[in-house]
Amino acid sequence: MKVTELVTSFAKPIVEEKGCSLWDVEYVREGSERFLRLYIDKPGGISIDDCEAVARAVDPILDEKDPIAESYHFEVCSAGLERALKRPSDFEQFMGSPILIKLYRPRNGLKEIPCILRGYQEGRITVEAGKETITFEKSEVALTRLRVEF
């Protein structure tokens, strides 16, 4: 089992007990450092107190279960307004929302396309960009995230 799956399995009930939902778990290397991050969410938004409460509750369980052999930094963060969409449920939840698609290779000269999410099926993302409807294959898309419009 991957580190992120293992951490999700024991962190999710703790996060929910604190009145939040677990949006994502990330285990990444940044330079010479490793980071384990829990991204949390709740209606009305996340406060620093929410992050602190979840961190204090999850930290002793991480020490007990010891899912990561090397040293790492543990952080609890808000999922954010411009969060990445990764799972089918993420796409379903934000159907009709403004998003930004980042592509591996340019399409019509663009690698980043601001658009509206119109469909998601088996990894294919359908969007409305201007007056055009476009479907992207999973293999074309490097990142899909929500886009805040002011």
N, C-alpha and C positions, 0 to 999 in steps of 0.2 A: 504494500500500500504506500502511495506517495505521501510525503510529509504533509502536504496541503490537505489531502483527504483525511489523514489521521487527525490532524489538528481540527478540521471541520467537525469531525464526528464527536469530539468531546467539548469543543468550544461553543457549538451552536446552541445546545440547551442552556448553557451559562449565559450567553448573550441574550437569549430570549427571556430568561429569568430576570434580567436587568431591564426588560421592557424594550429591547431593540431587536433588530433582525440582522443576521450575519449575511452581508452582501457578497464578500469574497475573502479568501485567504491566499496570501502571496508569500512565497519563500524565494528570495532573489539575492543575487550577489551584486553589490555596487562597489566597484573598486576592489579593495581587499576585504571588505566587510560583507557579512551576510545579515539579511533582515527577514524576520518573520512578521508580517503585517496582517492584522485583522481589519477589514473594512466593514463598518457597521452602519445601519440606517434605522430611522423610525419616522413615522409621520410627524411633520413639523420640524424635522431636522435634528441633528446630533449636536450636543454641547460638549465642551471639554470635560464636564463632570461625567457625562455618559462614557466617554472614552476612558477616563480614569477609573470609574466603577468597574467597567468590563476588564480593564487591564489588571486591576487588583484581584478580581475574581478568577481570571484565567491563569495568571502567573504561577500560583502555587500548583495548579494542575499540570502546567508545562514542566515544572520542576519534578513533580512526582512521576509523570509518564515519560519524561526525557526523550521526546521523539527525534531530537536532532543531536548528532554526535559532536559536531564542531560548535565553536562559540558563535553567537549571533545576537543581534539586537531585536527586542520585541517591542512592537508598536501597535497601538489601536488607533485607527483613524476613521473619520467620516468617509462614507463612500463618495461624497462630493456631488455637486450639481452637474458636473461634466464627466460622470463616471463612465467607465468602459462597459459595453454590453457584450457579454460572453456566452451566456446560457440561453437556450430557447425561451425560458421563462422571462429572462431580461427583455428580450425582443417583444414578447407578448405583452408584458407590462407597459412598455413604452411605445406601442403601436400608435402612429399618428404624430409622434413627437419629432422635433427638430434634432437631427443627428449630424455628425461629421464622419465621413468614411475616409480612411487613409488607405491608399492602395500601395502594393509592392511596386507596380509599374504604372506609369501615367496612362490615363485614358483620355483621349482628346486633349492632351497636353497638361492634364491635371492629375496630381497625386492625392490631393485633398479635395473632397467634394461635400460642401454643405448641402443638406437635403432633408426630406421628410421621410421617416420610416413608414412604408406602406405594406410590407409583407416580409415574412420569414418562413422558409420551408426547407428542411433538410440542409441547413447551412447556407442556402441562397438568400441573399438580402435584396428585397425590392424596394426602391426608393423613388421619390418624385423630386427631380431636380429641375427647377424652373417649370417648363411645360412638358418636360420629358420624363417618361417612366423608364427606369433602368434596373436591371437585375444583375447583381454581382455574384459570382461564384465564390465560395469560401476560400479557394486558393488564390484569389485576387486581392483579398482584403487583409491588410496588416492590422487594422484597428477600427473598431466602431465605437463611438462614444456619444453621449448626449451632448447637445449643443444648446447653450443658453443664449437666448436672444434678448437684447435690451432695447 
